[in-house]
Amino acid sequence: MGYFVYKVFPLKRLEFVQQTQQYREARDLARSMRKALQQDDDYSVKVIFAQNPDEAERLLTEEREPRPVGEE
């Protein structure tokens, strides 16, 4: 299991950036990448915890049900 950092482009196209074993390392990388984003960049940066890259990509691209209204 590890933390995977991805660039997520429109239409759920993914670009693997790095895998780390420590959450803090993945978080710091994602934060620095988000700070470096330019206005014309067309991707977001996501961190996902998964067993392997295949599972990480599946989790990032699966459709999730919206949370019920009123739940926070």
Steps between C-alpha positions, in 0.01 A plus 500: 500500500619847427404854411479586132512852361329560166422785266130471408408650163155552346316186395672320790833461323765427761873560508699322771744727683644308796439229760602543863464292813448799729186715485687816597736464203210452256306789655797736479563408137134556411496835680811623321358388165171680570686820590690479170183465292453772242161640407508328159591155638215258438558246776463455873730313737368207705646271765349153538579213738499164321672163477640559151480744206215305336283530809591869539393574144178303539413693816575834337283430194199326653173689521400580856149569622447853626467538876142540626391858555549605861788262574824676567 
